[in-house]
Amino acid sequence: MIDPETFAHLVELASFEFESDQADYLQLQLNNQLKTIQELEAVPIDENITVEIHGIPCPQSLSQPLREDTSSAFPDRDVLVGQFPRFEDEYVIVPDIPHQELD
């Protein structure tokens, strides 16, 4: 389980800020998730059971073939470009994203 000191350390590492009640709630929810995982790990499983990614086997013979990856021009470029907030010299102009150096 995640004790309050470990939780506070994880919050600091992630650069999160929580009100006290939010932190208590989140710590409780994380501990509930860990408890559920521990309960699932305790369920005995026969070693002969194979792991399935999807749960249902899906052999290649039953799968749809992959489509060919081709490119094509959009039929009405001006309609598409007209949706951009800013478009200059063939470029979409996006707002600058402020950032700061981390220690």
N, CA and C of each residue as an Amber inpcrd file, in Angstrom:
protein
   309
   0.8240000  -1.1870000   0.0000000   0.0000000   0.0000000   0.0000000
   0.8720000   1.2570000   0.0000000   0.3010000   2.3320000  -0.4700000
   1.0330000   3.5970000  -0.5550000   0.7730000   4.3870000   0.7250000
   1.8370000   4.5890000   1.5050000   1.6870000   5.3560000   2.7420000
   1.7130000   6.8560000   2.4060000   1.2740000   7.6940000   3.3320000
   1.1950000   9.1390000   3.0520000   2.5290000   9.7610000   2.6320000
   3.6430000   9.3120000   3.2220000   4.9460000   9.8700000   2.8630000
   5.3060000   9.5220000   1.4200000   5.0890000   8.2690000   1.0250000
   5.3830000   7.8440000  -0.3480000   4.4780000   8.5760000  -1.3260000
   3.2100000   8.7180000  -0.9650000   2.2770000   9.4370000  -1.8340000
   2.7240000  10.8860000  -2.0100000   3.1120000  11.5310000  -0.9290000
   3.5750000  12.9250000  -1.0090000   4.8170000  13.0190000  -1.8950000
   5.7000000  12.0450000  -1.7930000   6.9030000  12.0310000  -2.6320000
   6.5280000  11.8670000  -4.1060000   5.5950000  10.9750000  -4.4130000
   5.1540000  10.7720000  -5.7940000   4.4870000  12.0270000  -6.3510000
   3.7050000  12.6910000  -5.5260000   3.0500000  13.9340000  -5.9440000
   4.1110000  14.9900000  -6.2740000   5.1320000  15.0680000  -5.4430000
   6.2070000  16.0410000  -5.6920000   6.9750000  15.6940000  -6.9690000
   7.2890000  14.4070000  -7.1640000   8.0080000  13.9940000  -8.3760000
   7.2260000  14.3250000  -9.6400000   5.9090000  14.1870000  -9.5670000
   5.0570000  14.4530000 -10.7310000   4.7170000  15.9360000 -10.8730000
   5.1800000  16.7430000  -9.9430000   4.8950000  18.1900000  -9.9420000
   3.3970000  18.4750000  -9.9080000   2.6730000  17.6700000  -9.1380000
   1.2460000  17.9010000  -8.9540000   1.0330000  18.7570000  -7.7150000
  -0.1200000  19.3910000  -7.6660000  -0.5360000  20.1280000  -6.4750000
  -1.9830000  19.7450000  -6.1880000  -2.2340000  19.2600000  -4.9830000
  -3.5780000  18.8630000  -4.5950000  -3.9690000  19.5480000  -3.3010000
  -5.2540000  19.8230000  -3.1870000  -5.7900000  20.2150000  -1.8860000
  -5.7210000  18.9670000  -1.0040000  -5.7640000  19.1470000   0.2960000
  -5.6280000  18.0330000   1.2340000  -6.6770000  16.9470000   0.9820000
  -7.9400000  17.3660000   0.7790000  -8.9960000  16.3650000   0.5670000
  -8.8260000  15.6450000  -0.7720000  -8.3050000  16.3470000  -1.7820000
  -8.0520000  15.7060000  -3.0770000  -6.9400000  14.6690000  -2.9440000
  -5.8860000  15.0230000  -2.2170000  -4.7720000  14.0980000  -2.0250000
  -5.2270000  12.8560000  -1.2640000  -6.0170000  13.0570000  -0.2220000
  -6.5290000  11.9180000   0.5530000  -7.3700000  11.0050000  -0.3220000
  -8.2350000  11.6070000  -1.1360000  -9.1000000  10.8280000  -2.0220000
  -8.2670000  10.0350000  -3.0360000  -7.2950000  10.7040000  -3.6610000
  -6.4830000  10.0390000  -4.6710000  -5.6450000   8.9200000  -4.0630000
  -5.0780000   9.1540000  -2.8950000  -4.2980000   8.1100000  -2.2290000
  -5.1860000   6.9030000  -1.9210000  -6.3950000   7.1570000  -1.4450000
  -7.3360000   6.0750000  -1.1680000  -7.6700000   5.2950000  -2.4360000
  -7.9230000   6.0090000  -3.5360000  -8.2650000   5.3410000  -4.7990000
  -7.0880000   4.5220000  -5.3320000  -5.8950000   5.0610000  -5.2500000
  -4.7160000   4.3040000  -5.6950000  -4.5280000   3.0510000  -4.8500000
  -4.7210000   3.1700000  -3.5540000  -4.6020000   1.9940000  -2.6860000
  -5.6870000   0.9680000  -2.9930000  -6.8850000   1.4400000  -3.3420000
  -7.9420000   0.5050000  -3.7430000  -7.5610000  -0.2330000  -5.0220000
  -6.9460000   0.4760000  -5.9740000  -6.4840000  -0.1650000  -7.2120000
  -5.4270000  -1.2170000  -6.8920000  -4.4750000  -0.8790000  -6.0370000
  -3.4300000  -1.8400000  -5.6690000  -4.0170000  -3.0500000  -4.9510000
  -5.0040000  -2.8170000  -4.1040000  -5.6600000  -3.9230000  -3.3970000
  -6.3410000  -4.8550000  -4.3950000  -7.0050000  -4.2970000  -5.3930000
  -7.6620000  -5.1050000  -6.4110000  -6.6410000  -5.9200000  -7.1930000
  -5.5140000  -5.3120000  -7.5390000  -4.4600000  -6.0360000  -8.2570000
  -3.9340000  -7.1840000  -7.4080000  -3.7250000  -6.9410000  -6.1230000
  -3.2490000  -7.9930000  -5.2300000  -4.2640000  -9.1280000  -5.1400000
  -5.5430000  -8.7990000  -5.0990000  -6.5780000  -9.8330000  -5.0610000
  -6.5720000 -10.6640000  -6.3410000  -6.4050000  -9.9930000  -7.4800000
  -6.3550000 -10.7180000  -8.7450000  -5.1110000 -11.6030000  -8.8400000
  -3.9830000 -11.1110000  -8.3200000  -2.7630000 -11.9170000  -8.3280000
  -2.8980000 -13.1640000  -7.4730000  -3.7730000 -13.1350000  -6.4820000
  -3.9570000 -14.2720000  -5.5830000  -4.8290000 -15.3620000  -6.1900000
  -5.5090000 -15.0750000  -7.2980000  -6.3760000 -16.0790000  -7.9280000
  -5.4910000 -17.1540000  -8.5560000  -5.7010000 -18.4210000  -8.1740000
  -4.8730000 -19.4790000  -8.7560000  -5.2240000 -19.7000000 -10.2370000
  -4.1820000 -19.7670000 -11.0690000  -4.3710000 -19.9780000 -12.5040000
  -3.5210000 -21.1640000 -12.9260000  -4.1180000 -22.0800000 -13.6490000
  -3.4110000 -23.2550000 -14.1530000  -2.2440000 -22.7990000 -15.0270000
  -1.0660000 -23.3780000 -14.8080000   0.1210000 -22.9910000 -15.5720000
  -0.0030000 -23.3310000 -17.0480000  -0.9260000 -24.2200000 -17.4260000
  -1.0870000 -24.6210000 -18.8200000  -1.9720000 -23.6650000 -19.6160000
  -2.5370000 -22.6880000 -18.9430000  -3.3810000 -21.7190000 -19.6400000
  -2.4720000 -20.7250000 -20.3570000  -2.7080000 -20.5450000 -21.6410000
  -1.8810000 -19.6190000 -22.4130000  -2.4020000 -18.1920000 -22.2650000
  -1.4910000 -17.2520000 -22.3510000  -1.8520000 -15.8460000 -22.2540000
  -2.4140000 -15.4030000 -23.5990000  -3.5400000 -14.7050000 -23.5670000
  -4.1640000 -14.1760000 -24.7790000  -4.2150000 -12.6690000 -24.6710000
  -3.7350000 -11.9850000 -25.6740000  -3.7530000 -10.5230000 -25.6470000
  -5.1790000 -10.0010000 -25.7720000  -5.9640000 -10.5920000 -26.6750000
  -7.3170000 -10.1200000 -26.9220000  -8.3620000 -10.9360000 -26.1850000
  -7.9590000 -12.0400000 -25.5780000  -8.9230000 -12.8940000 -24.8990000
  -9.5550000 -13.8980000 -25.8320000  -9.6690000 -13.5620000 -27.0840000
 -10.2520000 -14.4630000 -28.0780000  -9.2060000 -14.6700000 -29.1720000
  -8.8460000 -15.9210000 -29.4370000  -7.8650000 -16.1330000 -30.5000000
  -8.3850000 -15.5860000 -31.8320000  -7.5260000 -14.9440000 -32.5700000
  -7.9100000 -14.3540000 -33.8530000  -6.8090000 -14.6760000 -34.8650000
  -6.8710000 -15.8710000 -35.4660000  -5.8130000 -16.2480000 -36.4100000
  -5.8370000 -15.3630000 -37.6590000  -4.6860000 -15.2540000 -38.2840000
  -4.5490000 -14.4110000 -39.4700000  -5.5460000 -14.7980000 -40.5480000
  -5.8740000 -16.0900000 -40.6310000  -6.8040000 -16.5410000 -41.6730000
  -8.1940000 -15.9440000 -41.5120000  -8.5530000 -15.5160000 -40.3030000
  -9.8670000 -14.9080000 -40.0680000  -9.8220000 -13.3830000 -40.0750000
  -8.6290000 -12.8040000 -40.0950000  -8.4820000 -11.3540000 -40.0450000
  -8.6880000 -10.7400000 -41.4180000  -9.1710000  -9.5140000 -41.4150000
  -9.2910000  -8.7750000 -42.6530000  -7.8920000  -8.4140000 -43.1470000
  -7.6650000  -8.4610000 -44.4410000  -6.3430000  -8.0680000 -44.9380000
  -6.1220000  -6.5670000 -44.7170000  -4.8540000  -6.1960000 -44.5310000
  -4.5310000  -4.7840000 -44.3560000  -4.7390000  -4.0570000 -45.6760000
  -5.2360000  -2.8480000 -45.5950000  -5.4230000  -2.0610000 -46.8170000
  -4.0870000  -1.4920000 -47.2450000  -3.9640000  -1.2230000 -48.5200000
  -2.7460000  -0.6230000 -49.0240000  -2.6560000   0.8120000 -48.5130000
  -1.4900000   1.2070000 -48.0940000  -1.2800000   2.5450000 -47.5490000
  -0.9430000   3.4950000 -48.6940000  -1.9450000   4.2250000 -49.1380000
  -1.7450000   5.1590000 -50.2480000  -2.1770000   6.5540000 -49.8140000
  -1.5890000   7.5430000 -50.4470000  -1.9820000   8.9220000 -50.1400000
  -2.7710000   9.4830000 -51.3130000  -3.6220000  10.4510000 -50.9890000
  -4.3840000  11.1220000 -52.0360000  -4.6590000  12.5490000 -51.5790000
  -4.8250000  13.4280000 -52.5410000  -5.0860000  14.8310000 -52.2280000
  -6.5130000  14.9930000 -51.7190000  -6.6830000  15.9090000 -50.7530000
  -8.0260000  16.2260000 -50.2700000  -8.7810000  16.9170000 -51.4040000
 -10.0440000  16.5330000 -51.6430000 -10.7390000  17.0500000 -52.8170000
 -10.9250000  18.5690000 -52.8480000 -11.1060000  19.2080000 -51.6910000
 -11.3090000  20.6620000 -51.6870000 -10.4090000  21.2800000 -50.6220000
  -9.1740000  21.5270000 -50.9930000  -8.1550000  22.0320000 -50.0820000
  -8.5830000  23.3270000 -49.4010000  -9.2360000  24.2200000 -50.1070000
  -9.6240000  25.5150000 -49.5350000 -10.6130000  25.3610000 -48.3830000
 -11.4890000  24.3660000 -48.4510000 -12.4260000  24.1150000 -47.3510000
 -11.6530000  23.6880000 -46.1080000 -10.6660000  22.8130000 -46.3110000
  -9.8550000  22.3400000 -45.1930000  -9.0360000  23.4830000 -44.6040000
  -8.3390000  24.2160000 -45.4370000  -7.4890000  25.3160000 -44.9850000
  -8.3310000  26.4070000 -44.3230000  -9.5440000  26.6020000 -44.7790000
 -10.4190000  27.6120000 -44.1970000 -10.7850000  27.3480000 -42.7530000
 -10.5640000  26.1290000 -42.2740000 -10.8750000  25.7840000 -40.8860000
  -9.7250000  26.1150000 -39.9320000  -8.5400000  26.3930000 -40.4640000
  -7.3910000  26.6990000 -39.6200000  -7.5170000  28.1200000 -39.0850000
  -7.2310000  28.3310000 -37.8010000  -7.2880000  29.6940000 -37.2690000
  -6.3030000  30.6310000 -37.9820000  -5.0740000  30.1290000 -38.2690000
  -4.0820000  30.9500000 -38.9750000  -3.3400000  30.0670000 -39.9750000
  -3.2070000  30.5900000 -41.1920000  -2.5250000  29.8620000 -42.2570000
  -1.7860000  30.8900000 -43.1100000  -0.4490000  30.7910000 -43.1100000
   0.3550000  31.7680000 -43.8480000   1.4640000  31.0570000 -44.6090000
   1.6710000  31.4400000 -45.8670000   2.7630000  30.9060000 -46.6870000
   2.7980000  29.3760000 -46.6770000   1.6190000  28.7830000 -46.8060000
   1.4810000  27.3150000 -46.8740000   1.7730000  26.6130000 -45.5450000
   1.7700000  27.3560000 -44.4370000   2.0010000  26.7700000 -43.1230000
   0.8170000  27.0670000 -42.2090000   0.4890000  26.0990000 -41.3530000
  -0.4940000  26.3180000 -40.3020000   0.2520000  26.9650000 -39.1420000
  -0.2160000  28.1120000 -38.7090000   0.4240000  28.8430000 -37.6140000
  -0.2840000  28.4660000 -36.3150000   0.5040000  27.9670000 -35.3610000
  -0.0640000  27.5740000 -34.0690000   0.4590000  28.5150000 -32.9920000
  -0.3040000  28.6880000 -31.9150000   0.1540000  29.5840000 -30.8460000
   1.4250000  29.0400000 -30.1960000   2.2540000  29.9420000 -29.7130000
   3.4610000  29.5550000 -29.0060000   3.0580000  28.8920000 -27.6980000
   3.7410000  27.8430000 -27.3200000   3.4480000  27.1480000 -26.0820000
   4.4810000  27.5860000 -25.0370000   4.0300000  28.2720000 -23.9850000
   4.9840000  28.7230000 -22.9760000   5.5850000  27.5210000 -22.2410000
   6.8310000  27.6300000 -21.8900000   7.4960000  26.5640000 -21.1470000
   8.5110000  27.1630000 -20.2040000   8.9740000  26.3400000 -19.3240000
  10.0100000  26.7900000 -18.4020000  11.0310000  25.6780000 -18.2450000
  12.2530000  26.0560000 -17.9750000  13.3180000  25.0890000 -17.7620000
  13.0880000  24.3960000 -16.4150000  13.2820000  23.0920000 -16.3950000
  13.1670000  22.3470000 -15.1450000  14.5380000  22.1990000 -14.5150000
  14.5700000  22.1950000 -13.1950000  15.8680000  22.0220000 -12.4940000
  16.3410000  20.6020000 -12.6080000
